[in-house]
Amino acid sequence: MKCPIEKLSINKRLALFALVLGIIALFIGNTSSYKINVNAKELALSTVRNQDKISVIQLAEWIIEGKADYVLVDLRDEKSFNEYSIPNAINIKLENILDSGLMRNEKIILFGLDDITSAQAWFILKSANYKYVYILKGGINEWKEKILFPRLVENASQKEKEEFEKIKQISFYFGGIPQVVSGASSSEIYKIQSPTVPKVSPPPAGSIKSIPKKKREGC
């Protein structure tokens, strides 16, 4: 039997998480060395409406275009960061986020394995009056799935094929390996090799890993 939280969508879970942290922040605000200014309802609504989320496709396009008006923060542990991270990212642990030297008026994009750790860091920064804080939707897992190892089924529609052509070029840029999946069982995968040298040097051999299966979470 599923617990009530498992039945909620990821956005609603994050909204609930924001409300809970908002209540906690109200109690610890007086003893904290940082100014806490919490509007739990506003933060929760922002989470549900995806107002503060950026897709991996959008980020990839920004990197290709050379856009540099943001700070990309990898919240994972140092070992994971050194194994592989998104180009131009810096590594800051969640517990050090307020002591990291990030500026309150700069655009900050946060990512972890998925959205959970990013949501925690997002809430902490927003509560400390950081103005432009965003979550990379899906984190490093979605980056690997949609940028490094995008897939197309053989019986895809024309529109899906056209979209995949765009994603394929983005994937090549980052040293990724687009794949075509054959059969309903997805048992056969054809890897598409890049016809040109990627503009961003790929990480060392073995550093890009398959996306781990998500463990089922309980209450």
C-alpha positions in Angstrom: 0.0 0.0 0.0 1.5 3.4 -1.0 1.8 6.1 1.5 0.1 9.4 0.7 3.3 11.2 -0.1 4.2 8.6 -2.8 0.9 9.5 -4.6 1.9 13.1 -5.0 3.7 14.4 -8.1 7.3 15.6 -7.8 6.2 19.3 -7.9 3.6 18.8 -5.2 6.2 16.9 -3.0 8.6 19.9 -3.4 5.8 22.3 -2.6 5.1 20.3 0.6 8.8 20.3 1.4 8.9 24.1 0.9 6.0 24.6 3.3 7.6 22.3 6.0 11.0 24.1 5.7 9.2 27.4 5.9 7.7 26.5 9.2 11.1 25.2 10.5 12.8 28.4 9.3 10.3 30.5 11.3 11.5 28.8 14.5 15.2 29.0 13.8 15.2 32.4 12.2 15.9 34.3 15.5 19.0 32.2 16.3 20.5 32.0 12.8 23.4 34.3 11.8 21.7 34.8 8.5 18.6 36.8 8.0 15.6 34.5 7.3 12.7 36.0 5.4 10.2 33.3 4.5 7.0 33.4 2.5 6.2 29.7 2.5 3.1 30.1 0.4 4.9 32.0 -2.3 7.8 29.5 -2.4 5.4 26.6 -2.5 3.4 28.1 -5.4 6.6 28.9 -7.3 7.7 25.3 -7.0 4.4 23.9 -8.2 4.3 26.3 -11.2 7.9 25.5 -12.3 8.7 29.2 -12.2 12.2 28.6 -10.9 13.1 25.6 -13.1 15.4 25.4 -16.1 15.4 22.4 -18.5 18.6 20.6 -19.4 18.0 21.4 -23.1 17.8 25.2 -22.3 21.0 25.0 -20.2 22.8 23.0 -23.0 21.9 25.7 -25.5 23.2 28.4 -23.1 26.5 26.6 -22.8 26.8 26.2 -26.6 26.0 29.9 -27.1 28.6 30.9 -24.6 26.1 32.5 -22.3 27.9 33.3 -19.0 25.4 35.4 -16.9 24.8 32.6 -14.4 26.6 30.4 -11.9 26.0 26.7 -12.3 26.3 24.9 -8.9 26.7 21.1 -8.6 25.5 20.1 -5.1 26.8 16.5 -5.2 29.8 15.2 -3.2 33.3 16.0 -4.4 33.9 12.4 -5.7 30.8 12.5 -7.9 31.7 15.9 -9.1 35.2 14.9 -10.1 34.0 11.8 -11.9 31.7 13.9 -14.2 29.8 17.1 -14.1 28.2 19.5 -16.5 30.7 21.9 -18.1 31.4 25.2 -16.3 29.8 23.9 -13.0 31.3 24.6 -9.6 31.0 22.2 -6.7 29.4 23.4 -3.5 27.9 21.1 -0.9 24.5 21.8 0.4 25.7 22.5 4.0 28.1 25.1 2.7 25.7 26.9 0.3 25.4 30.1 2.5 29.2 30.3 3.1 30.2 29.8 -0.5 30.6 33.4 -1.6 27.6 33.3 -4.0 26.2 36.8 -4.6 22.6 37.6 -3.8 22.0 39.4 -7.1 23.5 36.9 -9.5 21.6 34.1 -11.3 22.3 30.8 -9.6 21.3 27.4 -11.2 21.4 24.5 -8.8 21.5 20.7 -9.6 22.1 17.4 -7.8 21.2 13.9 -8.8 17.5 15.0 -9.2 15.4 17.8 -7.9 15.3 17.0 -4.1 18.7 18.3 -3.0 18.4 21.2 -5.4 15.0 22.1 -3.8 16.6 22.2 -0.4 19.4 24.5 -1.6 16.9 26.7 -3.5 14.8 27.1 -0.4 17.8 28.0 1.8 19.0 30.6 -0.7 15.6 32.1 -1.4 15.0 32.4 2.4 18.3 34.2 2.7 17.1 36.8 0.1 19.0 35.5 -2.9 16.9 36.9 -5.7 17.6 34.8 -8.8 17.8 31.1 -7.9 16.8 28.3 -10.2 16.7 24.5 -10.2 18.0 22.5 -13.2 15.0 20.2 -13.7 15.8 16.6 -13.2 19.4 17.3 -12.2 22.4 15.3 -13.5 20.2 12.2 -14.1 18.1 14.1 -16.7 21.2 15.7 -18.2 22.6 12.2 -18.9 19.3 10.9 -20.1 18.4 13.8 -22.5 21.8 15.3 -23.4 24.4 12.5 -23.1 22.3 9.5 -24.0 19.1 10.7 -25.8 17.0 7.9 -27.3 14.6 7.6 -30.2 12.3 4.7 -30.9 12.4 3.4 -34.5 8.7 3.9 -35.0 8.8 7.5 -33.7 6.6 10.2 -35.4 8.0 12.7 -37.8 7.8 15.4 -35.2 9.7 13.3 -32.7 12.4 12.5 -35.4 12.8 16.2 -36.1 13.1 17.0 -32.4 15.7 14.2 -32.0 17.8 15.6 -34.8 18.2 18.8 -32.8 18.9 16.9 -29.6 21.4 14.7 -31.5 23.5 17.7 -32.5 23.5 19.0 -28.9 24.5 15.6 -27.6 27.4 15.4 -30.1 28.6 18.8 -28.8 29.0 17.4 -25.3 30.5 14.1 -26.4 27.3 12.2 -25.9 26.1 9.1 -27.7 22.5 9.4 -29.1 20.8 6.1 -29.4 18.0 4.5 -31.6 15.9 1.9 -29.8 14.6 -0.9 -31.9 11.5 -3.0 -30.9 8.8 -2.6 -28.3 11.0 -4.3 -25.7 13.8 -1.8 -26.2 16.1 -4.7 -26.4 18.2 -3.5 -29.3 20.0 -0.1 -29.1 21.9 1.4 -32.0 24.5 4.0 -31.0 24.9 7.0 -33.3 28.5 8.1 -33.5 29.3 11.8 -34.0 30.6 12.6 -37.6 32.6 15.5 -36.2 34.9 16.1 -33.2 32.7 17.5 -30.3 33.4 21.1 -29.4 33.5 20.3 -25.7 36.2 17.7 -24.8 34.4 14.6 -23.4 35.4 13.4 -19.9 37.9 10.6 -19.5 36.9 7.1 -20.5 34.6 5.5 -18.0 33.7 8.8 -16.4 30.2 8.9 -17.9 28.1 6.4 -16.3 24.7 5.0 -17.0 21.8 6.5 -15.2 21.2 4.5 -12.0 17.7 3.2 -11.4 15.9 5.3 -8.8 15.2 3.5 -5.5 11.6 3.5 -4.4 11.2 5.9 -1.5 9.0 5.2 1.5 7.3 7.6 3.8 
